[in-house]
């Protein structure tokens, strides 16, 4: 396939490096670029990837949007002129609204760990899969990325939202790794956030023990929100905590507390 990827952050680079092994890949970025180069993943060079500025975006067989959620709005004018399927890979659920504006929208959840270490360099820090839905894409394959089609993608996104709401704000606020949430006093804080999420989404099928398993499996990881704090970047508090709060019909004091604290401490808007 001809594959386009918007965004040269950790996920965009991870996708480009692996997909280039089986597909023709173009990576679209903000800066003026016109070159072919490999992506360095874990010290190894991928096959050549075309690098183009976003305003040269063309219809491909599939385009991935791998930007942060708050950057989607700036690329919508370019996406509107496409006729191909577009797959969003953001955290949270705010980006669901764009399906009303674009013709062929898919949503995916990335369960791999990745860290951008330099321009066009990335570390693959944890193996997983990419689950996606709304429409199955023929020929979408990668042995390493493990694409899986889901018939109920909204439920998958909601599960990811629970995980992000429980783990991200507590680790960011206290500056601790994921595994710290298994111990007091952080465990109580995390559990309170889970309980409040259950009041907002009472029918969603997820247990706290499932989230604890993720804490154990990623015990040494620093959450994306914590890393944003450490690098002085804007966080994804709006599409994660903000989205949950906008669905709430009863008081959610712990969610509100962390939302306000993260908003006060995050990097420039």
C-alpha positions as CSV (number, residue, x, y, z in Angstrom):
1,X,0.0,0.0,0.0
2,X,0.8,3.7,-0.2
3,X,0.7,4.9,3.4
4,X,0.8,8.4,4.8
5,X,1.6,9.3,8.4
6,X,1.0,12.7,9.8
7,X,3.3,13.5,12.8
8,X,6.9,12.7,13.5
9,X,6.5,12.0,17.2
10,X,7.2,8.7,18.9
11,X,4.2,6.9,17.4
12,X,4.5,8.4,14.0
13,X,8.2,7.3,13.8
14,X,7.4,3.8,15.1
15,X,4.7,3.4,12.4
16,X,6.9,4.7,9.7
17,X,9.9,2.5,10.6
18,X,7.9,-0.7,10.6
19,X,5.4,0.0,7.8
20,X,8.3,0.9,5.4
21,X,9.3,-2.7,5.5
22,X,6.1,-3.7,3.6
23,X,4.6,-0.5,2.2
24,X,5.6,2.8,0.5
25,X,5.5,5.3,3.4
26,X,5.4,9.1,3.4
27,X,5.8,10.9,6.7
28,X,4.2,14.4,6.7
29,X,5.7,17.0,9.1
30,X,5.3,20.7,9.8
31,X,8.8,21.8,8.6
32,X,9.7,22.3,5.0
33,X,11.1,18.9,4.0
34,X,11.6,17.1,0.7
35,X,13.9,14.1,1.2
36,X,14.0,10.3,1.5
37,X,15.7,9.0,4.6
38,X,15.5,6.0,7.0
39,X,14.0,6.1,10.4
40,X,16.4,4.9,13.1
41,X,14.6,2.5,15.4
42,X,16.6,1.0,18.3
43,X,19.8,1.9,16.5
44,X,18.8,0.2,13.3
45,X,17.9,2.0,10.0
46,X,14.6,1.3,8.4
47,X,14.0,1.3,4.6
48,X,13.7,4.8,3.1
49,X,10.7,6.9,4.0
50,X,9.6,10.0,2.0
51,X,9.5,13.1,4.2
52,X,7.1,15.9,3.0
53,X,5.6,19.1,4.5
54,X,2.0,18.7,5.6
55,X,0.7,21.1,3.0
56,X,1.7,18.5,0.3
57,X,-0.6,15.9,1.8
58,X,-2.0,13.6,-0.8
59,X,-4.6,10.8,-0.9
60,X,-2.9,7.5,-0.2
61,X,-4.4,4.1,0.3
62,X,-4.5,5.0,4.1
63,X,-3.4,8.0,6.1
64,X,-2.6,7.8,9.8
65,X,-3.0,10.8,12.0
66,X,-0.3,10.4,14.8
67,X,-0.3,13.9,16.2
68,X,-1.3,14.8,19.7
69,X,-5.0,15.3,20.1
70,X,-4.8,19.1,20.4
71,X,-3.0,19.3,17.1
72,X,-5.7,17.6,15.1
73,X,-7.6,20.8,14.4
74,X,-4.6,22.3,12.6
75,X,-4.5,19.4,10.1
76,X,-8.3,19.0,9.4
77,X,-8.1,21.4,6.4
78,X,-5.6,19.1,4.8
79,X,-7.6,15.9,5.7
80,X,-10.8,17.4,4.2
81,X,-9.4,17.2,0.7
82,X,-8.6,13.5,1.0
83,X,-10.7,10.7,-0.5
84,X,-8.9,7.8,1.3
85,X,-9.5,6.3,4.8
86,X,-8.0,8.3,7.7
87,X,-7.1,6.6,11.0
88,X,-6.8,8.6,14.2
89,X,-4.5,7.2,16.9
90,X,-4.9,9.7,19.7
91,X,-5.3,9.2,23.4
92,X,-8.7,10.1,25.0
93,X,-12.0,10.3,23.1
94,X,-12.3,14.0,22.1
95,X,-11.2,13.1,18.5
96,X,-14.4,11.1,17.9
97,X,-16.1,14.3,16.9
98,X,-14.1,14.5,13.7
99,X,-16.0,11.5,12.2
100,X,-18.8,13.9,11.5
101,X,-16.6,16.1,9.3
102,X,-14.6,13.6,7.3
103,X,-15.9,10.9,5.0
104,X,-13.8,7.8,5.8
105,X,-12.7,7.9,9.4
106,X,-11.2,5.1,11.4
107,X,-10.0,5.1,15.0
108,X,-7.1,3.1,16.5
109,X,-5.5,2.4,19.9
110,X,-1.8,1.9,20.0
111,X,-0.7,-0.5,22.7
112,X,3.0,-0.3,22.0
113,X,5.5,1.7,24.0
114,X,7.6,4.2,22.1
115,X,10.0,7.1,22.9
116,X,11.3,9.6,20.4
117,X,15.0,10.1,21.1
118,X,16.0,12.5,18.3
119,X,14.6,13.8,15.1
120,X,13.7,10.7,13.0
121,X,14.9,8.4,15.8
122,X,12.7,6.3,18.1
123,X,13.0,3.5,20.7
124,X,10.4,0.7,20.7
125,X,10.0,0.4,24.5
126,X,7.2,-2.1,24.7
127,X,5.6,-4.6,22.3
128,X,1.8,-4.7,21.9
129,X,-0.7,-4.3,19.1
130,X,-2.8,-1.7,17.3
131,X,-6.5,-2.3,17.5
132,X,-8.6,-0.3,15.1
133,X,-12.2,-0.2,14.0
134,X,-15.1,1.4,12.0
135,X,-13.8,-0.2,8.7
136,X,-11.5,-3.0,8.0
137,X,-8.5,-2.1,5.8
138,X,-7.4,-4.8,3.3
139,X,-3.6,-5.3,3.1
140,X,-2.9,-3.5,6.4
141,X,-0.2,-5.7,7.8
142,X,2.9,-5.5,9.9
143,X,4.3,-8.5,11.8
144,X,5.7,-6.2,14.5
145,X,2.8,-3.7,14.9
146,X,0.1,-6.4,14.9
147,X,-3.0,-4.7,13.6
148,X,-6.3,-6.2,14.9
149,X,-9.7,-5.1,13.6
150,X,-12.3,-4.6,16.3
151,X,-16.1,-4.6,15.6
152,X,-16.8,-2.3,18.7
153,X,-14.0,0.2,18.6
154,X,-15.8,2.7,20.9
155,X,-15.7,0.1,23.7
156,X,-11.9,-0.3,23.1
157,X,-11.5,3.5,23.2
158,X,-13.4,3.7,26.4
159,X,-11.3,1.0,28.0
160,X,-8.2,3.0,27.0
161,X,-9.8,6.1,28.5
162,X,-10.3,4.4,31.8
163,X,-6.6,3.3,31.8
164,X,-5.4,6.8,31.0
165,X,-7.6,8.6,33.5
166,X,-6.5,6.3,36.3
167,X,-2.8,6.2,35.6
168,X,-1.8,9.5,33.9
169,X,-2.8,12.2,36.3
170,X,-1.7,10.5,39.5
171,X,1.7,9.6,38.1
172,X,2.1,13.1,36.6
173,X,1.0,15.0,39.7
174,X,3.3,13.0,42.1
175,X,6.1,12.4,39.6
176,X,6.2,8.6,40.0
177,X,6.4,5.6,37.7
178,X,3.3,3.5,36.9
179,X,4.2,0.8,39.4
180,X,4.0,3.2,42.3
181,X,0.2,3.2,41.9
182,X,0.1,-0.3,43.2
183,X,1.1,1.0,46.6
184,X,-0.4,3.4,49.1
185,X,-1.0,6.3,49.1
186,X,-1.1,6.5,45.3
187,X,-3.2,3.4,45.0
188,X,-6.1,5.0,46.9
189,X,-5.9,8.1,44.6
190,X,-6.0,5.9,41.5
191,X,-8.8,3.8,42.8
192,X,-10.9,6.9,43.5
193,X,-10.5,8.1,40.0
194,X,-11.6,4.6,38.8
195,X,-14.7,4.8,41.0
196,X,-15.6,8.2,39.7
197,X,-15.2,6.9,36.1
198,X,-17.6,4.1,37.0
199,X,-20.2,6.7,37.9
200,X,-19.8,8.4,34.5
201,X,-19.7,5.1,32.5
202,X,-21.6,2.6,34.7
203,X,-22.2,0.1,32.0
204,X,-18.7,-0.3,30.7
205,X,-17.2,-3.7,31.3
206,X,-13.9,-3.1,33.0
207,X,-12.5,-4.0,36.5
208,X,-9.9,-2.2,38.5
209,X,-7.8,-5.4,38.6
210,X,-7.5,-5.2,34.8
211,X,-5.9,-1.7,35.2
212,X,-3.7,-3.0,38.0
213,X,-2.3,-5.6,35.7
214,X,-1.3,-2.9,33.3
215,X,0.4,-1.0,36.1
216,X,2.4,-4.2,36.9
217,X,3.3,-4.8,33.3
218,X,4.4,-1.2,32.8
219,X,5.7,-0.7,36.4
220,X,8.9,1.1,35.3
221,X,7.2,3.3,32.7
222,X,6.7,7.0,33.0
223,X,3.3,7.9,31.7
224,X,2.9,10.2,28.7
225,X,1.5,12.9,31.0
226,X,4.4,12.7,33.3
227,X,6.9,12.9,30.4
228,X,5.0,16.0,29.1
229,X,5.5,17.6,32.5
230,X,9.2,16.7,32.6
231,X,9.8,18.2,29.1
232,X,7.6,21.3,29.8
233,X,5.1,20.3,27.1
234,X,1.4,20.7,26.8
235,X,-0.4,17.6,28.1
236,X,-3.4,15.7,26.8
237,X,-5.5,16.5,29.9
238,X,-8.4,17.8,27.8
239,X,-9.1,14.8,25.6
240,X,-8.6,12.5,28.7
241,X,-9.8,14.1,31.9
242,X,-11.7,16.9,30.2
243,X,-13.6,14.5,28.0
244,X,-14.6,12.4,31.1
245,X,-15.7,15.4,33.0
246,X,-17.9,16.6,30.1
247,X,-19.8,13.4,30.3
248,X,-20.3,13.5,34.0
249,X,-23.8,14.2,35.4
250,X,-22.9,14.0,39.1
251,X,-20.0,15.4,41.2
252,X,-16.6,14.0,40.5
253,X,-14.3,15.8,43.0
254,X,-11.1,13.8,42.4
255,X,-11.4,14.0,38.6
256,X,-12.0,17.8,38.9
257,X,-9.0,18.1,41.3
258,X,-6.5,16.4,39.0
259,X,-7.9,18.2,35.9
260,X,-7.4,21.6,37.5
261,X,-4.0,20.7,38.9
262,X,-2.7,19.4,35.6
263,X,-4.1,22.4,33.7
264,X,-2.2,24.8,36.1
265,X,1.1,23.0,35.8
266,X,1.3,22.0,32.1
267,X,3.4,23.6,29.5
268,X,2.5,26.3,27.0
269,X,-0.8,26.1,25.1
